[in-house]
């Protein structure tokens, strides 16, 4: 569905340099700190910015060959709504029906009612959660094959986030060939939604992993400094100095359970992985 090879985009004081892939039928997450390069990456895929070098293949075509009909197969959520705040959902429905041949008008209006979105009020008066739901409904309402979603759950309460994640799961169930590329801040959302993820830090991809494997195989080891020196480091990805010695992010929990049975070990998740790559050090 999407293939990016050696993409580069340079700004004063910042450079994005990355490669990634989103196969058919997958939900792929992109995680990292604010300013890490996530939005720049998404804008490059949508041709909102021109990159310095690299290759982007989308829907089987070079990005430069993507036509208007191809863009109708892509749904996106990027920051603010693309519609004027003075429009109502009924106004938006008319516009979408005009521009998208596959727009599911009845489905769109019914879903807006289901999620409590007023049809005849200007959307500028919508709450953050209401606006987020509307943007997702717009993106999935015309049978897109690929969704590109930049922080669609940011700033939402638990109930609103759950509604949006349910919408995305339903979207994938309708067609097993569809794919999603999504950036998320809430690790619990990523862990329950995404098949795999890329961690981007200072414009570079520093980790790509299947979500299930991270949750089952990764761990944090807590070891005194002298024990760290003697530790087999073949599966140690990052290490952070602590008051007691070192915390070590490892990719093979079972190996250390079998070979270091007395070591202190904790299961890990997305948040701990991000912290290790941001604050930790390479293995010496």
Buried (B, 14 or more C-beta within 10 A) or exposed (E): BBBBEEBBBEEEEEBBBBBBBBEEEBBBBBBBBEEBBBBBBBBBBBBEBEBEEBBBBBBEEEBEEBEEEBBBBBBBBBEEBEBEEEBBBEBBBEEBBEEBEEBBBEBBBEBBEEBEBBEEEBBEEBEEBBBBBBBBBBBBBBBBBBBBBBBBBBEBEEEBBBBBBEBBEEBBEEEEEBBBBBBBBBBBBBBEBBBBBBBBBBBBBBBEBEBEEBBEBBBBBBBEEEBBEEBEBEBBBBBBEEEEBBBBBBBBBEBBEEEBEEBBBEEBBBBBBBBBBBEBEEBE
